[in-house]
Amino acid sequence: MQGSLRIGRLFGIPIMIHFTFLLIIPLFAWIIGTDIGYTVTMVSDIFGITIDSSLITQGYSPYLLGLIIACGLFFGVFVHELSHSMVARLAGIRIESITLLFFGGVASIEDKETDPRIEFRMALAGPAMSLLFGIVCVGLLYGTNVIISENPPLTGLVMYIFGYLAILNILLCVFNLLPAFPMDGGRVLRSYLALRMPLHKATEIASTIGKGFAIIFGILGLIVFSPILILIAFFIYIGAGQESSVTRYRFLLKDVNIRDIMSKPVKSVTPGMSLTEIINLMYQTKHLGFPVMDRGYLIGIITLTDLSRVPSIDRDAMQVQDAMTREVITLTPDAPVIDALKIMTQQDIGRIPVISDGILIGIITKSDIFTVLELREM
């Protein structure tokens, strides 16, 4: 994921932190710190304990505790995502990474259709771990009250931390079990439906329900002036739509290879052509990109995006080799079309040359793929 920094590996899985994560921790620390009096009372009432708050409310302690609790919460989010990943690995699914974001965590899992029974177990693993983490914190809360009871201020401080983390992780469990796809509860719903109908239909239903929850969250966020709830609503709505589209595309293209829809023969250009010539060629052919060939070998690709980076005053004097993209992504004719669409989406490119035995035999574009999708949806 763009904007992410790798901080290590655990069980062979790369662990990433997105830059937004570094922004949200201080914000959470400030929110928790400014509301410390209310949350102390809340923890005390929920667990039926008396909390000495003399250390908790002293000086900058509220904000330091806020930072500790925020880090503890995101550790809970991390083990939540790790549990998804470990269940997936046991089922033979490759885990590409775990990324901590401002709204939680994301486990990037191998892009392939998953058995509904396996998805059911994967989806429940996260909330189950959050619940377990919350229960452990409850145990530590009451244990603290016994072990260090002779120091009431310190006891109160430690009990507050464990009590607050217990509440947050149990809420994380409950919230994730809401059937708001692509949250865990929504994935449980989809896996249940997928046992009774095709996956793309199950995903469509779960996605629609997820969008409904997103609208409700968004309205509640506006009513209570909660930017975090509004952002969660936004990401649920966008995520539900994207995953529904990907699943539909995978279904429609599941038996289509690149050789079936690629354009051929390919119009290529030479590295010595001027950029003005390329622009004129784009007008003539209505193509916005051309492979660059030199003595029968593919050495680059020149697209409208490449041309737009060159000032118009310099285009007469510059050649294709001066502006072309040299690191060209290629595919073989037997590759699935869904792989081409995935690469184009991730890399933000519009076309991929097709190579067989080192020879350029065709090119596939987004337009080719979406034309096939439209025909298959009829």
C-alpha positions in Angstrom: 0.0 0.0 0.0 1.4 3.4 -1.0 2.5 5.6 1.9 3.4 2.6 4.1 6.7 1.9 5.9 7.8 -1.6 6.6 8.8 -2.1 10.2 9.6 -5.8 10.3 8.3 -9.4 9.8 6.3 -11.7 12.0 5.8 -15.4 11.1 7.1 -14.5 7.7 4.5 -11.7 7.2 5.7 -8.2 6.4 4.4 -5.7 9.0 3.7 -2.2 7.6 2.7 1.1 9.1 0.8 3.7 7.0 1.7 7.3 7.6 -1.9 8.0 8.7 -1.3 5.7 11.6 1.4 8.0 12.9 -1.0 10.9 12.7 -3.9 9.1 14.5 -1.9 8.0 17.6 -1.4 11.6 18.9 -5.0 12.4 18.1 -6.3 9.5 20.1 -3.9 10.3 22.9 -5.3 13.9 23.0 -9.0 12.7 22.8 -8.5 10.2 25.6 -6.5 12.7 27.7 -9.1 15.4 27.5 -11.9 13.0 28.5 -10.0 11.3 31.3 -12.5 12.2 34.1 -15.4 10.7 32.3 -13.6 7.5 31.3 -12.3 6.9 34.8 -15.9 7.0 36.1 -17.0 4.7 33.1 -14.3 2.1 33.9 -15.1 2.2 37.6 -18.9 1.8 37.0 -18.6 -1.0 34.4 -16.3 -3.2 36.5 -17.6 -2.3 39.9 -14.3 -1.1 41.3 -13.0 2.0 43.0 -10.2 3.8 41.2 -7.9 6.2 42.9 -7.4 8.9 40.2 -4.8 11.0 41.9 -2.0 9.8 39.6 -4.3 9.6 36.6 -5.3 13.2 36.6 -1.9 14.7 37.7 -0.1 17.1 35.3 0.4 15.6 31.9 -0.5 12.1 33.0 -3.9 12.1 31.2 -2.2 12.6 27.8 0.6 10.1 28.6 -2.1 7.6 29.6 -3.9 8.5 26.4 -0.8 7.6 24.4 -0.4 4.3 26.2 -4.0 3.4 25.7 -3.9 4.4 22.0 -0.8 2.2 21.5 -2.5 -0.6 23.4 -5.6 -0.3 21.2 -3.6 -0.5 18.0 -1.7 -3.5 19.4 -5.1 -5.0 19.8 -5.9 -4.1 16.2 -2.6 -5.7 15.1 -3.3 -9.0 16.8 -6.9 -8.9 15.4 -5.4 -8.7 11.9 -2.7 -11.2 12.7 -5.3 -13.8 13.7 -7.0 -13.4 10.3 -3.7 -14.0 8.7 -2.7 -17.0 10.7 -6.1 -18.7 9.9 -5.6 -17.9 6.3 -2.0 -19.3 6.3 -3.2 -22.6 7.9 -5.6 -22.8 4.9 -2.7 -22.4 2.5 -3.5 -18.8 1.5 -0.5 -16.4 1.1 -0.5 -13.3 3.2 1.3 -10.4 1.5 1.4 -8.0 4.4 -0.4 -6.5 7.4 -0.7 -2.7 7.4 -1.8 -0.5 10.3 -3.9 2.4 9.2 -5.6 5.3 11.0 -8.9 3.5 11.0 -7.5 0.1 12.0 -5.6 -2.6 10.2 -5.7 -4.4 6.9 -4.4 -7.8 6.1 -3.5 -8.0 2.5 -4.4 -11.6 1.4 -3.6 -13.4 -1.8 -6.1 -12.3 -4.5 -8.0 -15.4 -5.3 -11.5 -16.8 -4.7 -11.7 -18.3 -1.2 -13.8 -21.2 0.0 -16.7 -19.8 1.9 -16.0 -22.1 4.9 -12.4 -20.9 5.1 -13.6 -17.2 4.8 -16.1 -17.9 7.6 -13.3 -19.0 9.9 -10.9 -16.2 8.8 -13.6 -13.6 9.4 -14.5 -14.8 12.9 -10.8 -15.2 14.0 -10.3 -11.4 14.3 -13.3 -10.6 16.5 -12.6 -13.7 18.6 -9.0 -12.5 19.2 -10.3 -9.0 20.1 -12.7 -10.6 22.6 -10.0 -12.7 24.0 -7.7 -9.7 24.4 -10.5 -7.8 26.1 -11.1 -10.7 28.5 -7.3 -10.9 29.3 -7.4 -7.2 30.1 -10.3 -7.8 32.4 -8.3 -10.5 34.2 -5.3 -8.2 34.5 -7.5 -5.4 35.9 -8.8 -7.6 38.8 -5.4 -9.2 39.2 -3.9 -5.7 39.6 -6.4 -4.9 42.4 -5.1 -7.9 44.3 -1.4 -7.8 43.6 -0.5 -4.2 44.2 -3.5 -3.1 46.4 -1.1 -1.6 49.0 -0.5 1.4 46.6 -3.9 2.8 45.7 -2.8 5.6 43.3 -0.6 3.1 41.3 -3.3 0.4 41.5 -5.9 2.9 40.2 -3.6 4.0 37.3 -2.9 0.4 36.1 -6.5 -0.7 36.6 -7.7 2.2 34.5 -5.4 1.3 31.6 -6.4 -2.4 31.6 -10.1 -1.5 32.1 -10.2 1.0 29.3 -8.3 -1.5 26.9 -10.8 -4.2 27.9 -13.7 -2.0 27.0 -12.2 -0.9 23.7 -11.3 -4.4 22.6 -14.7 -5.8 23.4 -16.3 -2.9 21.5 -13.9 -3.7 18.6 -15.2 -7.3 18.6 -18.8 -6.2 18.7 -18.4 -3.5 16.1 -16.5 -5.8 13.7 -19.3 -8.4 13.9 -21.9 -6.0 12.4 -22.9 -7.3 9.0 -21.4 -4.3 7.3 -19.3 -5.7 4.4 -16.3 -5.6 4.0 -16.0 -5.7 7.8 -15.7 -9.1 9.5 -19.4 -9.5 10.2 -20.1 -8.7 6.5 -17.6 -11.4 5.5 -19.3 -13.9 7.8 -22.6 -12.9 6.1 -21.1 -13.3 2.6 -19.6 -16.7 3.4 -23.0 -17.9 4.7 -24.7 -16.7 1.5 -22.0 -18.1 -0.7 -22.8 -21.6 0.5 -26.3 -21.1 -1.1 -25.6 -19.0 -4.2 -22.7 -18.0 -6.5 -20.0 -15.9 -4.8 -20.6 -12.8 -6.9 -24.3 -12.8 -6.0 -23.5 -13.2 -2.3 -20.9 -10.4 -2.5 -23.5 -8.1 -4.2 -26.0 -8.7 -1.4 -23.4 -8.3 1.4 -22.1 -5.2 -0.3 -25.5 -3.6 -0.5 -26.1 -4.3 3.2 -22.6 -2.9 3.9 -23.4 0.3 2.0 -26.6 0.6 4.0 -24.6 0.4 7.3 -22.1 3.0 5.9 -24.9 5.5 5.3 -26.2 4.9 8.8 -22.7 5.4 10.3 -22.3 8.6 8.2 -25.6 10.0 9.4 -24.8 9.2 13.0 -21.3 10.7 12.6 -22.9 14.0 11.3 -25.4 14.0 14.2 -22.8 13.5 16.9 -20.1 15.4 15.1 -17.7 12.4 14.9 -15.2 12.7 12.1 -13.9 9.2 12.9 -17.3 7.7 12.4 -17.8 9.6 9.2 -14.4 8.4 7.9 -15.2 4.8 8.8 -18.5 5.1 7.0 -16.7 6.4 3.9 -14.2 3.6 3.9 -16.9 0.9 4.4 -18.9 2.4 1.5 -16.0 2.6 -0.8 -14.6 -0.8 0.2 -17.9 -2.5 -0.2 -18.3 -1.1 -3.7 -14.7 -2.0 -4.8 -14.8 -5.6 -3.5 -18.2 -6.1 -5.1 -16.8 -4.9 -8.4 -13.6 -7.1 -8.2 -15.7 -10.2 -7.4 -18.0 -9.5 -10.3 -15.1 -8.9 -12.7 -13.4 -12.1 -11.5 -16.6 -14.1 -12.1 -17.1 -12.6 -15.6 -13.5 -13.0 -16.6 -12.7 -16.3 -14.9 -12.2 -18.3 -18.1 -10.8 -15.6 -20.3 -7.1 -15.5 -21.2 -5.3 -12.5 -22.7 -4.8 -14.2 -26.1 -8.7 -14.3 -26.4 -9.1 -10.5 -26.4 -5.7 -8.8 -27.1 -5.3 -6.5 -30.0 -3.1 -7.6 -32.9 -1.2 -6.9 -34.9 0.5 -4.2 -32.8 1.3 -0.7 -34.0 4.8 0.0 -32.6 7.1 2.9 -32.9 10.9 3.4 -33.0 13.0 5.2 -30.4 14.1 7.8 -32.9 10.7 9.2 -33.7 9.9 12.7 -32.6 7.3 13.3 -29.9 5.3 15.4 -32.4 5.1 12.4 -34.7 3.8 10.3 -31.9 1.0 12.9 -31.1 0.0 12.9 -34.7 -0.1 9.1 -34.7 -2.3 9.1 -31.7 -4.7 11.4 -33.5 -4.7 9.1 -36.5 -5.0 5.8 -34.7 -7.0 6.9 -31.7 -4.5 4.9 -29.6 -3.0 6.6 -26.5 0.1 4.4 -26.2 2.6 2.4 -28.4 5.3 -0.2 -27.7 8.8 1.0 -28.6 10.7 -1.5 -30.7 14.4 -1.5 -31.5 15.8 -4.2 -33.8 12.9 -6.5 -33.0 13.1 -6.1 -29.2 10.7 -4.2 -26.9 12.7 -1.5 -25.1 9.9 0.7 -23.8 6.4 2.1 -24.1 5.3 5.7 -24.9 2.0 6.9 -23.7 -0.1 10.1 -23.4 1.0 10.3 -19.8 4.7 10.2 -20.8 4.0 13.0 -23.4 2.1 15.2 -20.9 5.3 15.4 -18.8 7.2 17.1 -21.6 6.5 20.8 -22.2 4.9 21.4 -25.5 7.7 23.7 -26.6 10.2 20.8 -26.3 8.3 18.1 -28.1 9.7 18.9 -31.6 13.2 18.5 -30.4 12.8 15.4 -28.3 12.5 11.8 -29.4 10.6 8.8 -28.1 13.6 7.5 -26.3 13.9 10.7 -24.3 10.3 10.4 -22.8 9.3 6.7 -23.0 8.8 4.4 -20.0 11.7 1.9 -20.0 10.5 -0.5 -17.3 7.7 -2.1 -19.2 5.3 -4.6 -17.5 4.5 -7.4 -19.9 2.3 -10.5 -19.8 2.1 -13.8 -21.7 -0.9 -14.7 -23.9 -1.9 -17.5 -21.6 -2.2 -15.2 -18.5 -5.7 -14.6 -17.1 -7.3 -11.3 -18.1 -8.1 -10.7 -14.5 -4.4 -10.5 -13.8 -4.0 -7.8 -16.4 -6.9 -5.8 -14.9 -5.3 -6.1 -11.4 -1.9 -4.9 -12.7 -3.5 -2.0 -14.6 -5.4 -0.9 -11.5 -2.5 -1.2 -9.1 0.0 0.5 -11.4 -2.4 3.0 -12.9 -1.6 2.1 -16.5 -3.9 1.6 -19.5 -2.2 -1.1 -21.6 0.2 -4.0 -21.3 2.2 -5.5 -24.2 1.9 -9.3 -24.7 5.1 -11.2 -25.2 5.6 -14.8 -26.4 9.1 -16.3 -26.6 10.5 -12.8 -26.5 8.4 -11.6 -29.4 5.7 -8.9 -29.2 2.5 -10.5 -30.4 -0.2 -8.2 -29.1 -1.3 -5.6 -26.6 -4.2 -5.5 -24.1 -5.8 -2.4 -22.9 -8.4 -1.4 -20.3 -10.8 -0.7 -23.1 -10.4 -4.3 -24.4 -11.2 -5.6 -20.9 -14.2 -3.5 -20.2 -15.6 -4.2 -23.6 -15.5 -7.9 -22.8 -17.1 -7.2 -19.4 -20.0 -5.3 -21.0 -20.6 -8.1 -23.5 -20.5 -10.8 -20.7 -23.0 -8.9 -18.6 -25.6 -9.0 -21.3 
